[in-house]
Amino acid sequence: MRLLYITYKVDAHDSLVGHVVGWVSALASHLERIEVVCLAAGAAELPENVRVHSLGKERGGRRVTRWPRFFQTIWRLRDGVDAAFCQFSPQYVLAIAPLAKLRGWPIVFWYTHRHVGSPLRAATALVDSVVTASPESFRLSSAKLRVIGHGIDTEHFKPEPAARVSPPVVLAVGRRAPIKNYELLIDAVARLSESLGRSAFRVRIVGGDEGNAPSDYATQLQARIVRAGLEGIVELVGPIAYSQIVREFQRASVHVNLCPTGGMDKAVLEGMACGVPTLVRNQAFAALAMAASGLQLVRGEDAASLSEQLCIAISIPAEERALLGNDLRSGVERIYGLQQFALRLVEIVRAAA
């Protein structure tokens, strides 16, 4: 099978979508050829049966010129494609659907977001299958929906106990946006510093300002850190390349994700693959938390409760931490490993064809 793969960006260093390179590579081992059409491209080592066609956003091309290039590229590839896979945006589905229907290509659409709008409804009506990470990741009711988990590259995300640093590091990975609830983390850390002392731990909030956050959101967070007297304890690190984020997980004593229930955040699974004890607020992880003792749901919505759980997490003895880490990693490898994910996705594409 020859697959047309439409996505936002192919760049192994991109902090948000660097994982796309791994997905494409894993799929390529099961397919004759993959033609990737993307808005932008960067550094990526890909198999020989993969070609990347960038619309030039990385060169600063204007948005008005991208859609003509998109249609020209798709038309040029029309005789070498058997199926289409659209990743992230319903707009890609709406753009490709007329030619796909004309050529008889099945369309499989990956979507993991709480937002439901008319473009998503239209795209769902047009595709053959929708794939998502968890039931909470796709909010429309559809017989076309297939839940296939995430594809985590456990060869890349793996434990390295020697990398852990002192004092312990509380890590939060994710774009800087209100939905990540960093305010609660900062308030909990303020309590923790009162009980343990300023030198007992450090906090690193890693992520950029992508998305629909207020333009001054990072400034608001920094002001909250200053008001709480946490300068020198809490650092807004900013974005880190996907290829380098594994080091952050390996150095951490605990990973915290305070997103509400919704899509299954892959950063949580990446941290688990690195063997890091993890606290989450998202009930989408409830079943996994029952199976992996190192993954815990946050008790309550208040800073006091979170502070208590953080205190316990950073105090876990080394031997117990190793056992918890092995348990966490095994859960990710068993359910969310990249190769199993690629097989599930290929089976769905073949079934649609």
Backbone torsions as a table, in degrees:
resi	resn	phi	psi	omega
1	MET	NA	141.0	177.9
2	ARG	-110.5	121.1	-170.5
3	LEU	-108.8	134.3	168.5
4	LEU	-93.9	117.8	-174.6
5	TYR	-112.7	112.2	-177.6
6	ILE	-107.8	123.5	-175.7
7	THR	-148.4	177.2	-176.9
8	TYR	-76.4	-50.9	-172.1
9	LYS	-154.5	144.1	174.4
10	VAL	-119.4	101.0	-176.0
11	ASP	-158.7	113.2	-176.0
12	ALA	-63.7	-17.3	-177.6
13	HIS	-98.8	-7.4	-176.3
14	ASP	-65.8	132.0	-174.5
15	SER	-69.8	-25.5	-178.0
16	LEU	-95.9	-43.3	-171.8
17	VAL	-123.9	24.3	177.9
18	GLY	-60.2	-24.8	-179.4
19	HIS	-66.4	-16.8	-179.5
20	VAL	-58.2	-36.5	-179.7
21	VAL	-60.1	-43.4	178.2
22	GLY	-65.3	-40.4	178.1
23	TRP	-60.8	-48.6	-178.6
24	VAL	-61.0	-43.6	-179.4
25	SER	-63.1	-41.6	-179.9
26	ALA	-66.3	-40.8	178.5
27	LEU	-66.0	-35.1	-175.5
28	ALA	-62.4	-26.9	-179.8
29	SER	-72.2	-10.2	-178.9
30	HIS	-113.7	-0.7	-173.7
31	LEU	-128.2	157.7	178.6
32	GLU	-68.8	-45.7	-178.0
33	ARG	-155.3	148.8	172.0
34	ILE	-126.3	125.7	173.3
35	GLU	-104.5	111.4	-177.9
36	VAL	-98.5	123.2	174.6
37	VAL	-111.6	123.4	-174.7
38	CYS	-140.1	160.1	177.7
39	LEU	-69.7	-35.5	-177.3
40	ALA	-146.7	155.5	179.4
41	ALA	-140.4	150.8	177.0
42	GLY	-141.4	-148.7	-178.3
43	ALA	-67.2	130.9	179.1
44	ALA	-164.7	126.1	172.8
45	GLU	-95.0	113.4	-174.1
46	LEU	-125.3	155.3	178.0
47	PRO	-60.5	162.1	-176.2
48	GLU	-65.9	-24.6	-178.4
49	ASN	-89.1	19.5	176.3
50	VAL	-119.6	130.7	172.4
51	ARG	-121.2	138.5	-179.4
52	VAL	-110.4	129.2	179.7
53	HIS	-118.8	102.0	-178.1
54	SER	-89.0	143.0	176.6
55	LEU	-86.8	0.1	167.8
56	GLY	96.0	13.3	179.9
57	LYS	-61.7	-32.4	-179.4
58	GLU	-66.0	-19.0	178.5
59	ARG	-96.2	5.1	177.7
60	GLY	84.3	16.3	179.1
61	GLY	-61.2	146.2	-178.6
62	ARG	-73.1	149.6	-177.3
63	ARG	-60.7	-34.9	-176.6
64	VAL	-63.7	-23.4	-178.8
65	THR	-89.2	-12.4	-173.3
66	ARG	-74.6	-39.6	-177.6
67	TRP	-65.1	-43.2	173.7
68	PRO	-58.1	-40.8	177.9
69	ARG	-64.7	-38.1	178.9
70	PHE	-58.6	-52.5	-176.7
71	PHE	-66.9	-35.6	176.1
72	GLN	-63.1	-42.1	-179.0
73	THR	-66.0	-46.4	-179.4
74	ILE	-62.2	-42.5	179.7
75	TRP	-63.5	-39.0	179.1
76	ARG	-65.2	-30.3	-177.3
77	LEU	-92.1	-0.3	-166.5
78	ARG	-58.2	-32.4	-177.5
79	ASP	-85.1	-5.6	-177.7
80	GLY	-113.7	24.0	-175.0
81	VAL	-128.4	138.7	176.5
82	ASP	-111.8	-23.2	-177.5
83	ALA	-158.1	160.5	-179.0
84	ALA	-123.6	138.4	174.3
85	PHE	-122.2	120.2	-179.6
86	CYS	-108.9	127.1	-173.7
87	GLN	-114.7	128.5	171.6
88	PHE	88.6	-59.2	-166.8
89	SER	-110.2	132.8	174.3
90	PRO	-63.7	-21.3	178.9
91	GLN	-61.6	-34.0	178.5
92	TYR	-64.0	-40.0	178.5
93	VAL	-64.2	-47.0	-178.4
94	LEU	-61.8	-34.1	-179.5
95	ALA	-72.6	-39.0	-173.4
96	ILE	-88.6	-20.1	-170.9
97	ALA	-55.8	-45.1	-178.7
98	PRO	-57.8	-47.8	-179.7
99	LEU	-69.1	-37.1	179.0
100	ALA	-60.9	-42.8	179.1
101	LYS	-66.4	-39.5	179.9
102	LEU	-64.6	-39.1	-176.4
103	ARG	-91.6	-7.8	179.9
104	GLY	78.5	24.9	177.7
105	TRP	-82.7	130.6	167.9
106	PRO	-71.5	149.6	178.4
107	ILE	-118.2	127.0	172.2
108	VAL	-113.2	134.7	-170.7
109	PHE	-124.0	123.7	176.2
110	TRP	-96.3	125.4	-179.7
111	TYR	-145.9	128.1	177.3
112	THR	-139.5	86.0	-179.5
113	HIS	-159.3	148.4	-179.2
114	ARG	-74.9	-18.8	-176.3
115	HIS	-72.3	134.7	174.4
116	VAL	-125.9	120.9	178.7
117	GLY	-139.1	-178.6	-178.1
118	SER	-63.0	-36.2	175.9
119	PRO	-60.4	-39.6	179.8
120	LEU	-67.2	-40.8	178.8
121	ARG	-62.6	-42.8	179.7
122	ALA	-66.0	-42.7	-179.8
123	ALA	-63.2	-41.5	179.7
124	THR	-62.1	-36.5	178.7
125	ALA	-67.3	-27.8	-172.9
126	LEU	-91.0	-23.1	-173.9
127	VAL	-87.2	166.2	176.2
128	ASP	-87.6	-35.2	178.6
129	SER	-147.0	145.6	170.4
130	VAL	-112.1	131.9	176.1
131	VAL	-117.6	143.4	-178.3
132	THR	-148.9	172.2	-173.1
133	ALA	-84.2	-34.1	-177.4
134	SER	-154.1	162.8	179.1
135	PRO	-57.7	-30.1	-179.0
136	GLU	-78.3	-11.0	-174.7
137	SER	-83.2	-11.2	-178.5
138	PHE	-137.9	115.6	-167.2
139	ARG	-94.7	3.0	175.9
140	LEU	-95.3	144.4	172.9
141	SER	-85.1	122.6	-177.6
142	SER	-154.0	136.3	175.2
143	ALA	-70.2	-12.8	-179.6
144	LYS	-82.6	-9.7	-172.2
145	LEU	-74.9	134.5	174.3
146	ARG	-129.6	123.0	178.2
147	VAL	-91.5	117.1	-174.2
148	ILE	-124.1	7.7	179.0
149	GLY	74.3	-168.4	175.7
150	HIS	-104.8	161.9	174.3
151	GLY	-108.3	100.8	-176.8
152	ILE	-101.2	126.2	179.6
153	ASP	-78.4	92.6	-176.2
154	THR	-77.2	-6.5	170.4
155	GLU	-77.7	-28.3	177.5
156	HIS	-88.6	-49.0	-180.0
157	PHE	-90.7	102.3	-176.7
158	LYS	-147.5	157.0	-177.1
159	PRO	-68.3	152.7	171.3
160	GLU	-149.0	81.7	-174.5
161	PRO	-54.1	-32.2	-178.2
162	ALA	-67.3	-16.9	-178.1
163	ALA	-80.9	-16.4	-176.0
164	ARG	-62.5	141.0	-172.4
165	VAL	-112.7	166.5	176.1
166	SER	-127.5	135.0	2.1
167	PRO	-69.3	166.5	-178.2
168	PRO	-57.8	148.8	-179.9
169	VAL	-111.8	126.3	169.0
170	VAL	-92.5	120.5	-173.7
171	LEU	-113.3	137.8	170.9
172	ALA	-129.5	122.4	-178.0
173	VAL	-116.1	125.9	177.8
174	GLY	159.6	156.1	-178.9
175	ARG	-58.4	151.1	179.7
176	ARG	-78.9	103.9	-178.8
177	ALA	-153.8	150.4	-178.0
178	PRO	-55.2	-31.5	-178.3
179	ILE	-63.5	-21.1	178.9
180	LYS	-77.5	-13.0	173.3
181	ASN	58.1	44.5	178.3
182	TYR	-67.5	-22.1	177.6
183	GLU	-59.2	-43.7	178.7
184	LEU	-63.1	-40.7	178.8
185	LEU	-62.3	-45.3	-179.6
186	ILE	-62.0	-42.5	179.3
187	ASP	-64.2	-39.7	178.6
188	ALA	-66.8	-39.1	179.6
189	VAL	-65.9	-34.8	177.1
190	ALA	-60.0	-42.5	176.7
191	ARG	-65.2	-41.6	-177.7
192	LEU	-64.1	-38.4	179.7
193	SER	-67.9	-30.5	177.1
194	GLU	-67.2	-37.6	-176.3
195	SER	-85.8	-34.0	-175.4
196	LEU	-102.6	-22.2	-176.6
197	GLY	101.4	156.6	-173.4
198	ARG	-68.3	-25.1	-175.3
199	SER	-95.1	4.4	-171.8
200	ALA	-80.8	-19.2	-175.6
201	PHE	-165.6	169.7	174.0
202	ARG	-133.6	157.2	179.9
203	VAL	-126.5	130.9	177.5
204	ARG	-122.2	120.5	176.4
205	ILE	-105.1	108.5	-171.7
206	VAL	-107.6	122.1	177.8
207	GLY	159.5	157.3	-178.7
208	GLY	-98.4	-169.5	-174.8
209	ASP	-101.1	20.7	179.5
210	GLU	-65.0	153.8	176.8
211	GLY	105.4	-159.9	-172.3
212	ASN	-105.9	28.5	177.8
213	ALA	-70.3	154.6	173.6
214	PRO	-55.9	146.5	-175.3
215	SER	-61.4	-25.8	-179.2
216	ASP	-104.6	22.8	-173.5
217	TYR	-64.5	-42.5	178.2
218	ALA	-60.9	-37.4	177.7
219	THR	-64.7	-40.3	177.6
220	GLN	-62.0	-43.9	179.4
221	LEU	-63.6	-43.1	-179.6
222	GLN	-63.7	-38.1	177.9
223	ALA	-64.1	-37.7	178.1
224	ARG	-65.9	-39.5	177.1
225	ILE	-61.5	-44.1	-179.2
226	VAL	-65.9	-45.0	-179.7
227	ARG	-60.3	-34.7	-179.6
228	ALA	-82.0	-1.6	179.9
229	GLY	70.2	32.7	-173.7
230	LEU	-105.3	12.8	175.6
231	GLU	-61.7	135.5	-175.9
232	GLY	87.8	-10.7	175.7
233	ILE	-109.4	-49.0	-178.7
234	VAL	-104.8	127.8	179.6
235	GLU	-122.2	127.7	170.2
236	LEU	-85.1	98.0	-169.4
237	VAL	-74.9	-33.5	-173.0
238	GLY	90.5	-174.6	-176.3
239	PRO	-73.0	145.8	175.0
240	ILE	-127.6	139.1	-177.3
241	ALA	-54.8	142.3	179.2
242	TYR	-54.2	-38.6	-178.5
243	SER	-67.4	-17.6	-176.9
244	GLN	-109.4	-11.8	-173.9
245	ILE	-65.6	-24.8	179.4
246	VAL	-57.2	-33.9	-179.8
247	ARG	-63.9	-35.5	178.0
248	GLU	-62.9	-44.4	178.5
249	PHE	-64.1	-42.3	-177.1
250	GLN	-65.3	-28.8	-179.3
251	ARG	-83.7	-17.2	-170.8
252	ALA	-80.6	151.6	173.1
253	SER	-94.8	-26.9	176.9
254	VAL	-153.8	142.9	176.3
255	HIS	-111.7	132.4	-176.6
256	VAL	-119.9	130.1	175.9
257	ASN	-132.2	115.4	-171.9
258	LEU	-109.6	22.9	174.3
259	CYS	-65.0	145.5	175.6
260	PRO	-71.1	174.1	179.8
261	THR	-59.1	130.3	-178.1
262	GLY	176.0	-140.6	179.6
263	GLY	-59.7	149.9	-179.7
264	MET	-80.6	105.3	-175.2
265	ASP	-66.6	121.9	-177.4
266	LYS	-67.6	-23.4	178.5
267	ALA	-61.4	-32.8	177.0
268	VAL	-63.0	-44.8	-179.0
269	LEU	-69.0	-34.8	177.7
270	GLU	-64.6	-42.0	176.8
271	GLY	-64.7	-40.8	177.1
272	MET	-61.3	-41.2	178.8
273	ALA	-61.2	-26.3	176.8
274	CYS	-87.5	3.8	176.3
275	GLY	77.1	24.4	-176.7
276	VAL	-92.8	123.1	172.4
277	PRO	-52.0	137.3	-166.7
278	THR	-133.5	137.4	174.3
279	LEU	-114.5	127.9	179.9
280	VAL	-130.9	153.5	176.2
281	ARG	-101.9	-19.7	-172.6
282	ASN	-76.2	118.0	-178.1
283	GLN	-68.4	-10.2	175.2
284	ALA	-62.4	-19.5	179.8
285	PHE	-95.6	6.4	-173.7
286	ALA	-59.5	-46.8	-178.5
287	ALA	-63.9	-40.4	179.6
288	LEU	-67.5	-34.6	179.2
289	ALA	-66.3	-30.4	177.9
290	MET	-69.8	-28.1	-178.0
291	ALA	-92.5	-25.4	-176.8
292	ALA	-118.4	110.2	-173.1
293	SER	-67.6	-19.3	179.3
294	GLY	-82.9	-4.8	176.8
295	LEU	-106.8	123.5	-178.2
296	GLN	-128.7	144.0	172.3
297	LEU	-81.0	142.1	178.2
298	VAL	-67.3	130.4	179.2
299	ARG	-86.8	116.4	178.7
300	GLY	79.6	179.7	-176.7
301	GLU	-120.2	17.5	-173.6
302	ASP	-112.6	158.1	-176.9
303	ALA	-65.6	-32.4	-178.1
304	ALA	-64.2	-45.9	-179.8
305	SER	-64.0	-44.4	-179.8
306	LEU	-64.2	-39.5	179.2
307	SER	-60.2	-41.3	178.6
308	GLU	-62.2	-44.1	-179.5
309	GLN	-67.7	-36.4	177.3
310	LEU	-65.0	-40.7	179.9
311	CYS	-60.6	-43.0	178.8
312	ILE	-65.6	-42.8	-174.7
313	ALA	-64.9	-41.6	-177.3
314	ILE	-78.2	-9.7	-178.9
315	SER	-100.4	4.7	-178.0
316	ILE	-62.9	128.3	177.7
317	PRO	-62.0	156.7	-173.4
318	ALA	-59.1	-44.1	-177.8
319	GLU	-64.7	-43.7	178.6
320	GLU	-66.0	-38.4	179.0
321	ARG	-60.9	-39.4	179.4
322	ALA	-64.6	-41.7	179.2
323	LEU	-65.7	-44.1	177.9
324	LEU	-62.0	-41.0	-179.9
325	GLY	-62.5	-42.2	177.9
326	ASN	-62.8	-39.3	179.2
327	ASP	-64.9	-44.3	179.2
328	LEU	-62.0	-48.1	-178.1
329	ARG	-63.5	-41.1	-179.7
330	SER	-61.0	-39.5	178.7
331	GLY	-62.4	-41.2	178.7
332	VAL	-68.8	-45.4	-179.4
333	GLU	-60.4	-39.9	-175.2
334	ARG	-70.7	-37.9	-171.6
335	ILE	-108.6	-35.2	-169.0
336	TYR	-119.5	16.1	179.0
337	GLY	-61.9	148.0	-174.0
338	LEU	-62.2	-42.2	-177.0
339	GLN	-67.3	-41.2	176.4
340	GLN	-62.8	-39.6	178.7
341	PHE	-61.2	-46.5	-178.8
342	ALA	-60.9	-40.7	178.3
343	LEU	-62.9	-43.0	178.9
344	ARG	-61.7	-42.4	-178.3
345	LEU	-68.5	-42.2	178.5
346	VAL	-61.8	-40.8	178.3
347	GLU	-61.0	-39.5	179.6
348	ILE	-68.7	-39.7	177.7
349	VAL	-64.3	-44.9	180.0
350	ARG	-63.8	-40.1	179.0
351	ALA	-63.8	-37.3	178.9
352	ALA	-68.1	-29.6	-180.0
353	ALA	-76.1	NA	NA
